[in-house]
Amino acid sequence: MIVCDSNGFIIGGGGKFKIEEMTTKWAELYAFEEGIKIVSFLNSANAILEVDCASLVNRFKNCKEDITIIGYCTKETFKMLEMFSTAVVKWGNRSCNKVADFMCKYAILNNCNACFY
């Protein structure tokens, strides 16, 4: 997770290692929830959340229609966005996530959690 200000400067982020098997969709949802927590911790009233998982973005945009387990969890995560004055969920190209990819690889290789502000 990488948190940037409105000018694109990185102000926080991190990566976590979980000893748990999960599909990519569940991992993306988990990372998304952690990103919301970091933005909330930074006391930001507004958020634009970019995710490179198109299916997760589509679930957020159509969360009222999904009756699967991950659909239910997505709805619960979506409720977390109510703490912001404005919150937008957007799809971001995976090639734009080089810093986030580095953080994930670092957390996996070192079997650790790493956050920075």
Secondary structure, 3 states (H helix, E strand, C coil): CEEECCCCCEEEEEECCCCCCCCHHHHHHHHHHHHHHHHHHCCCCEEEEEECCHHHHHHHHCCCCCCCHHHHHHHHHHHHHHHCCEEEEEECCHHHCHHHHHHHHHHHHHCCCEEEC
